[in-house]
Amino acid sequence: MRFLKFPWPEISSLRRLLLAGLALGLWGSSAAQPSDSPTLQRIRDTGVIVMGYRATSPPFSYLDSRLKPIGYSIELCERVIQAVRMQLGLNELEVKRVPVSSATRMPLVANGTLDLECGITTHTAERARNQSFSVTTFVAETKLLARRSARLRQVDDLRGKVVVSTIGTTSIQYLHALNSRQSLGMRILLGQDDQEAFRTLQSGRAYAFMMDDVLLASLMAEAPDGGDFQMSSQALTVEPYAIGLPPRDPGFKRLVDAELAALYRSGEIQTIYRRWFESPIPPKGTNLRLPMSPAFQRVVERPIDSPDPAQYQ
Protein backbone atom coordinates (compact mmCIF):
# COMPACT_ATOMS: atom_id res chain seq x y z
CA MET A 1 0.00 0.00 0.00
CA ARG A 2 1.32 3.42 -0.90
CA PHE A 3 0.28 6.70 0.69
CA LEU A 4 0.97 10.02 -0.96
CA LYS A 5 0.55 13.15 1.10
CA PHE A 6 1.92 16.63 0.50
CA PRO A 7 0.13 19.92 1.32
CA TRP A 8 0.43 22.87 -1.08
CA PRO A 9 -1.63 25.75 -2.49
CA GLU A 10 -3.04 25.56 -6.02
CA ILE A 11 -0.25 25.92 -8.57
CA SER A 12 0.36 25.26 -12.23
CA SER A 13 0.11 21.74 -13.58
CA LEU A 14 3.80 21.51 -14.45
CA ARG A 15 4.94 22.83 -11.10
CA ARG A 16 2.51 20.52 -9.34
CA LEU A 17 3.90 17.59 -11.29
CA LEU A 18 7.49 18.42 -10.36
CA LEU A 19 6.71 19.08 -6.70
CA ALA A 20 4.67 15.89 -6.48
CA GLY A 21 7.62 13.84 -7.65
CA LEU A 22 10.01 15.57 -5.26
CA ALA A 23 7.64 15.24 -2.32
CA LEU A 24 7.13 11.57 -3.02
CA GLY A 25 10.85 10.99 -3.32
CA LEU A 26 10.09 9.22 -6.59
CA TRP A 27 12.19 11.11 -9.09
CA GLY A 28 15.31 12.15 -7.22
CA SER A 29 16.40 15.61 -8.34
CA SER A 30 14.21 15.72 -11.46
CA ALA A 31 11.08 14.27 -13.02
CA ALA A 32 11.13 10.88 -14.70
CA GLN A 33 13.10 10.94 -17.95
CA PRO A 34 12.17 8.97 -21.07
CA SER A 35 15.17 6.72 -20.42
CA ASP A 36 13.48 5.67 -17.16
CA SER A 37 10.32 4.52 -18.92
CA PRO A 38 9.80 2.39 -22.05
CA THR A 39 6.36 3.95 -22.43
CA LEU A 40 7.69 7.50 -22.33
CA GLN A 41 10.47 6.57 -24.74
CA ARG A 42 7.98 5.26 -27.27
CA ILE A 43 5.65 8.24 -26.85
CA ARG A 44 8.57 10.63 -27.38
CA ASP A 45 9.82 8.75 -30.43
CA THR A 46 6.42 8.36 -32.11
CA GLY A 47 4.70 11.52 -30.91
CA VAL A 48 1.64 9.40 -30.15
CA ILE A 49 -0.04 8.36 -26.88
CA VAL A 50 -2.79 5.73 -26.98
CA MET A 51 -5.82 6.04 -24.72
CA GLY A 52 -8.47 3.34 -24.32
CA TYR A 53 -12.03 4.46 -23.63
CA ARG A 54 -15.45 2.94 -23.02
CA ALA A 55 -18.19 4.06 -25.39
CA THR A 56 -21.20 3.49 -23.11
CA SER A 57 -20.18 3.90 -19.46
CA PRO A 58 -21.42 7.30 -18.26
CA PRO A 59 -20.38 9.27 -16.33
CA PHE A 60 -16.89 7.75 -16.51
CA SER A 61 -16.29 7.17 -20.21
CA TYR A 62 -18.78 7.48 -23.06
CA LEU A 63 -19.40 9.23 -26.38
CA ASP A 64 -20.98 12.66 -26.74
CA SER A 65 -23.23 13.74 -29.61
CA ARG A 66 -20.15 14.24 -31.81
CA LEU A 67 -18.90 10.72 -30.95
CA LYS A 68 -16.03 12.15 -28.90
CA PRO A 69 -15.07 10.29 -25.68
CA ILE A 70 -15.97 12.30 -22.57
CA GLY A 71 -16.46 11.60 -18.88
CA TYR A 72 -14.80 11.63 -15.48
CA SER A 73 -12.14 9.03 -16.32
CA ILE A 74 -11.47 10.70 -19.67
CA GLU A 75 -10.92 14.07 -18.00
CA LEU A 76 -8.45 12.57 -15.54
CA CYS A 77 -6.58 10.90 -18.39
CA GLU A 78 -6.51 14.14 -20.38
CA ARG A 79 -4.79 15.80 -17.43
CA VAL A 80 -2.25 12.98 -17.37
CA ILE A 81 -1.69 13.37 -21.12
CA GLN A 82 -1.06 17.08 -20.60
CA ALA A 83 1.55 16.21 -17.97
CA VAL A 84 3.20 13.72 -20.36
CA ARG A 85 3.31 16.37 -23.10
CA MET A 86 5.00 18.86 -20.79
CA GLN A 87 7.40 16.31 -19.36
CA LEU A 88 8.58 15.29 -22.83
CA GLY A 89 8.68 18.87 -24.11
CA LEU A 90 6.44 18.05 -27.06
CA ASN A 91 4.65 20.92 -28.77
CA GLU A 92 2.41 18.39 -30.46
CA LEU A 93 1.31 15.05 -29.07
CA GLU A 94 -1.20 12.99 -31.02
CA VAL A 95 -3.79 11.24 -28.86
CA LYS A 96 -5.00 8.02 -30.43
CA ARG A 97 -8.31 6.95 -28.92
CA VAL A 98 -9.16 3.24 -29.01
CA PRO A 99 -12.59 1.87 -27.95
CA VAL A 100 -12.45 -1.01 -25.47
CA SER A 101 -14.96 -3.30 -23.79
CA SER A 102 -15.02 -5.21 -20.51
CA ALA A 103 -13.49 -8.16 -22.35
CA THR A 104 -10.79 -6.35 -24.35
CA ARG A 105 -9.58 -3.56 -22.03
CA MET A 106 -7.07 -5.50 -19.92
CA PRO A 107 -5.51 -7.58 -22.72
CA LEU A 108 -4.91 -4.37 -24.67
CA VAL A 109 -3.09 -2.86 -21.70
CA ALA A 110 -1.12 -6.01 -20.96
CA ASN A 111 0.11 -6.40 -24.55
CA GLY A 112 1.22 -2.77 -24.81
CA THR A 113 -1.47 -1.53 -27.21
CA LEU A 114 -2.76 1.03 -24.70
CA ASP A 115 -0.78 3.52 -22.66
CA LEU A 116 -3.79 4.56 -20.57
CA GLU A 117 -7.04 2.64 -20.04
CA CYS A 118 -9.57 5.28 -19.09
CA GLY A 119 -12.79 3.59 -18.15
CA ILE A 120 -14.21 1.78 -15.13
CA THR A 121 -11.68 -0.88 -14.23
CA THR A 122 -11.31 -2.21 -10.70
CA HIS A 123 -7.77 -2.62 -9.42
CA THR A 124 -7.40 -6.18 -8.11
CA ALA A 125 -4.33 -8.15 -7.07
CA GLU A 126 -5.07 -10.73 -9.76
CA ARG A 127 -5.26 -8.12 -12.52
CA ALA A 128 -2.11 -6.43 -11.26
CA ARG A 129 -0.12 -9.54 -12.21
CA ASN A 130 -0.51 -8.59 -15.88
CA GLN A 131 -0.67 -4.81 -15.83
CA SER A 132 -0.15 -1.81 -13.59
CA PHE A 133 -2.65 0.62 -12.08
CA SER A 134 -2.61 4.26 -11.06
CA VAL A 135 -3.59 5.51 -7.63
CA THR A 136 -7.29 4.96 -7.01
CA THR A 137 -9.58 7.33 -8.91
CA PHE A 138 -12.99 6.25 -7.55
CA VAL A 139 -14.40 3.81 -5.00
CA ALA A 140 -17.58 1.92 -5.91
CA GLU A 141 -19.54 -0.87 -4.24
CA THR A 142 -21.29 -3.73 -5.99
CA LYS A 143 -24.99 -4.10 -5.31
CA LEU A 144 -28.00 -5.94 -6.65
CA LEU A 145 -30.67 -4.30 -8.77
CA ALA A 146 -34.18 -5.71 -9.17
CA ARG A 147 -37.71 -4.54 -9.81
CA ARG A 148 -39.33 -3.08 -6.72
CA SER A 149 -42.06 -5.67 -7.04
CA ALA A 150 -39.45 -8.44 -6.67
CA ARG A 151 -38.87 -7.37 -3.05
CA LEU A 152 -35.22 -8.41 -3.17
CA ARG A 153 -33.80 -7.99 0.33
CA GLN A 154 -30.87 -10.37 0.76
CA VAL A 155 -28.53 -12.68 -1.10
CA ASP A 156 -30.58 -15.73 -0.15
CA ASP A 157 -33.46 -14.30 -2.21
CA LEU A 158 -31.36 -15.16 -5.29
CA ARG A 159 -31.71 -18.88 -4.61
CA GLY A 160 -32.81 -20.64 -7.80
CA LYS A 161 -33.15 -17.33 -9.67
CA VAL A 162 -31.68 -16.00 -12.92
CA VAL A 163 -29.11 -13.27 -12.26
CA VAL A 164 -27.27 -11.24 -14.88
CA SER A 165 -24.01 -9.32 -14.86
CA THR A 166 -21.49 -8.03 -17.40
CA ILE A 167 -18.83 -10.19 -18.99
CA GLY A 168 -15.22 -9.61 -17.94
CA THR A 169 -16.08 -7.87 -14.65
CA THR A 170 -15.32 -8.54 -11.01
CA SER A 171 -19.09 -8.77 -10.47
CA ILE A 172 -19.43 -11.85 -12.64
CA GLN A 173 -16.50 -13.49 -10.84
CA TYR A 174 -18.10 -12.74 -7.47
CA LEU A 175 -21.47 -14.13 -8.60
CA HIS A 176 -19.96 -17.45 -9.63
CA ALA A 177 -18.01 -17.70 -6.37
CA LEU A 178 -21.11 -16.81 -4.33
CA ASN A 179 -23.24 -19.31 -6.21
CA SER A 180 -20.76 -22.09 -5.49
CA ARG A 181 -20.02 -21.12 -1.89
CA GLN A 182 -23.66 -20.85 -0.78
CA SER A 183 -25.12 -23.46 -3.17
CA LEU A 184 -27.69 -20.94 -4.40
CA GLY A 185 -28.50 -22.72 -7.64
CA MET A 186 -28.52 -19.46 -9.57
CA ARG A 187 -28.50 -19.38 -13.36
CA ILE A 188 -26.00 -16.65 -14.30
CA LEU A 189 -26.38 -14.77 -17.58
CA LEU A 190 -23.72 -12.62 -19.25
CA GLY A 191 -24.31 -9.22 -20.81
CA GLN A 192 -21.77 -8.02 -23.36
CA ASP A 193 -21.94 -4.61 -21.68
CA ASP A 194 -23.86 -2.98 -18.82
CA GLN A 195 -26.64 -1.78 -21.13
CA GLU A 196 -27.29 -5.30 -22.44
CA ALA A 197 -27.30 -6.70 -18.91
CA PHE A 198 -29.77 -4.04 -17.81
CA ARG A 199 -32.04 -4.78 -20.78
CA THR A 200 -32.02 -8.42 -19.70
CA LEU A 201 -33.36 -7.30 -16.33
CA GLN A 202 -35.87 -4.89 -17.86
CA SER A 203 -37.29 -7.61 -20.13
CA GLY A 204 -37.88 -9.96 -17.21
CA ARG A 205 -35.34 -12.53 -18.38
CA ALA A 206 -33.39 -11.98 -15.14
CA TYR A 207 -34.55 -11.54 -11.58
CA ALA A 208 -31.60 -9.35 -10.57
CA PHE A 209 -28.57 -7.56 -12.01
CA MET A 210 -25.33 -7.34 -10.03
CA MET A 211 -23.01 -4.43 -10.82
CA ASP A 212 -21.24 -1.43 -9.29
CA ASP A 213 -23.65 0.94 -7.57
CA VAL A 214 -22.61 4.04 -9.53
CA LEU A 215 -23.18 2.26 -12.84
CA LEU A 216 -26.57 0.96 -11.72
CA ALA A 217 -27.52 4.49 -10.65
CA SER A 218 -26.52 5.83 -14.06
CA LEU A 219 -28.55 3.19 -15.89
CA MET A 220 -31.64 3.88 -13.77
CA ALA A 221 -31.28 7.65 -14.18
CA GLU A 222 -31.31 7.38 -17.97
CA ALA A 223 -34.02 4.70 -18.32
CA PRO A 224 -37.67 5.77 -18.78
CA ASP A 225 -38.70 3.01 -16.37
CA GLY A 226 -35.79 3.57 -13.98
CA GLY A 227 -38.14 4.28 -11.09
CA ASP A 228 -39.48 0.74 -11.30
CA PHE A 229 -36.16 -0.62 -10.03
CA GLN A 230 -34.43 -0.55 -6.66
CA MET A 231 -30.87 -1.21 -5.55
CA SER A 232 -30.12 -3.37 -2.55
CA SER A 233 -28.89 -1.47 0.49
CA GLN A 234 -26.22 -4.05 1.25
CA ALA A 235 -22.87 -3.70 -0.50
CA LEU A 236 -21.41 -7.03 -1.58
CA THR A 237 -17.91 -5.91 -2.57
CA VAL A 238 -15.75 -2.78 -2.62
CA GLU A 239 -14.33 -1.77 -6.01
CA PRO A 240 -11.37 0.65 -6.19
CA TYR A 241 -11.24 2.02 -9.75
CA ALA A 242 -7.95 3.10 -11.31
CA ILE A 243 -6.42 4.01 -14.66
CA GLY A 244 -4.93 0.96 -16.33
CA LEU A 245 -1.22 1.30 -17.12
CA PRO A 246 1.38 -0.77 -19.00
CA PRO A 247 3.08 -3.51 -16.98
CA ARG A 248 6.64 -3.26 -15.73
CA ASP A 249 7.00 0.50 -16.22
CA PRO A 250 7.32 2.12 -12.77
CA GLY A 251 8.65 5.35 -14.28
CA PHE A 252 5.45 5.93 -16.22
CA LYS A 253 3.32 5.00 -13.22
CA ARG A 254 5.19 7.54 -11.08
CA LEU A 255 4.37 10.30 -13.53
CA VAL A 256 0.69 9.31 -13.69
CA ASP A 257 0.38 8.97 -9.91
CA ALA A 258 2.06 12.30 -9.28
CA GLU A 259 -0.31 14.15 -11.60
CA LEU A 260 -3.39 12.55 -10.04
CA ALA A 261 -2.11 13.17 -6.51
CA ALA A 262 -1.49 16.79 -7.40
CA LEU A 263 -5.08 17.13 -8.62
CA TYR A 264 -6.25 15.68 -5.32
CA ARG A 265 -4.11 17.90 -3.10
CA SER A 266 -4.85 21.09 -5.04
CA GLY A 267 -8.57 20.53 -4.67
CA GLU A 268 -9.17 20.43 -8.45
CA ILE A 269 -10.54 16.91 -8.10
CA GLN A 270 -13.56 18.36 -6.27
CA THR A 271 -14.49 20.48 -9.29
CA ILE A 272 -13.96 17.58 -11.68
CA TYR A 273 -16.01 15.25 -9.48
CA ARG A 274 -18.92 17.72 -9.19
CA ARG A 275 -18.96 18.19 -12.96
CA TRP A 276 -19.61 14.49 -13.61
CA PHE A 277 -21.47 13.23 -10.53
CA GLU A 278 -23.38 16.20 -9.13
CA SER A 279 -24.28 18.21 -12.24
CA PRO A 280 -26.29 17.61 -15.43
CA ILE A 281 -24.11 15.82 -17.97
CA PRO A 282 -24.52 15.55 -21.74
CA PRO A 283 -26.25 14.47 -23.82
CA LYS A 284 -29.49 14.15 -21.80
CA GLY A 285 -28.69 16.42 -18.88
CA THR A 286 -28.78 13.49 -16.45
CA ASN A 287 -27.71 14.38 -12.91
CA LEU A 288 -26.70 11.45 -10.69
CA ARG A 289 -26.69 13.67 -7.59
CA LEU A 290 -24.01 11.41 -6.15
CA PRO A 291 -21.84 13.10 -3.49
CA MET A 292 -18.28 11.90 -3.05
CA SER A 293 -18.28 8.84 -0.82
CA PRO A 294 -16.40 8.83 2.49
CA ALA A 295 -14.14 6.10 1.08
CA PHE A 296 -13.07 8.23 -1.89
CA GLN A 297 -12.75 11.32 0.31
CA ARG A 298 -10.15 9.42 2.30
CA VAL A 299 -8.33 8.53 -0.93
CA VAL A 300 -8.29 12.18 -1.95
CA GLU A 301 -6.82 13.12 1.43
CA ARG A 302 -4.25 10.31 1.33
CA PRO A 303 -3.92 8.82 -2.18
CA ILE A 304 -3.48 5.08 -2.23
CA ASP A 305 -2.92 2.48 -4.95
CA SER A 306 -3.92 -0.62 -3.02
CA PRO A 307 -6.09 -3.39 -4.53
CA ASP A 308 -7.11 -4.49 -1.03
CA PRO A 309 -10.81 -3.63 -0.44
CA ALA A 310 -10.18 -3.51 3.32
CA GLN A 311 -8.06 -0.39 2.83
CA TYR A 312 -11.15 1.53 1.69
CA GLN A 313 -13.52 0.56 4.51
Secondary structure as GFF3:
##gff-version 3
##sequence-region A 1 313
A	DSSP	alpha_helix	13	24	.	.	.	ID=ss1
A	DSSP	three_ten_helix	34	36	.	.	.	ID=ss2
A	DSSP	alpha_helix	38	46	.	.	.	ID=ss3
A	DSSP	beta_strand	48	53	.	.	.	ID=ss4
A	DSSP	beta_strand	56	57	.	.	.	ID=ss5
A	DSSP	beta_strand	61	63	.	.	.	ID=ss6
A	DSSP	beta_strand	69	70	.	.	.	ID=ss7
A	DSSP	alpha_helix	72	88	.	.	.	ID=ss8
A	DSSP	beta_strand	94	99	.	.	.	ID=ss9
A	DSSP	alpha_helix	105	110	.	.	.	ID=ss10
A	DSSP	beta_strand	116	118	.	.	.	ID=ss11
A	DSSP	three_ten_helix	127	129	.	.	.	ID=ss12
A	DSSP	beta_strand	132	147	.	.	.	ID=ss13
A	DSSP	three_ten_helix	148	150	.	.	.	ID=ss14
A	DSSP	three_ten_helix	155	158	.	.	.	ID=ss15
A	DSSP	beta_strand	162	166	.	.	.	ID=ss16
A	DSSP	alpha_helix	170	181	.	.	.	ID=ss17
A	DSSP	beta_strand	187	191	.	.	.	ID=ss18
A	DSSP	alpha_helix	194	202	.	.	.	ID=ss19
A	DSSP	beta_strand	208	212	.	.	.	ID=ss20
A	DSSP	alpha_helix	213	222	.	.	.	ID=ss21
A	DSSP	three_ten_helix	226	228	.	.	.	ID=ss22
A	DSSP	beta_strand	229	231	.	.	.	ID=ss23
A	DSSP	beta_strand	237	245	.	.	.	ID=ss24
A	DSSP	alpha_helix	250	266	.	.	.	ID=ss25
A	DSSP	alpha_helix	268	277	.	.	.	ID=ss26
A	DSSP	alpha_helix	294	301	.	.	.	ID=ss27
A	DSSP	three_ten_helix	309	312	.	.	.	ID=ss28
###
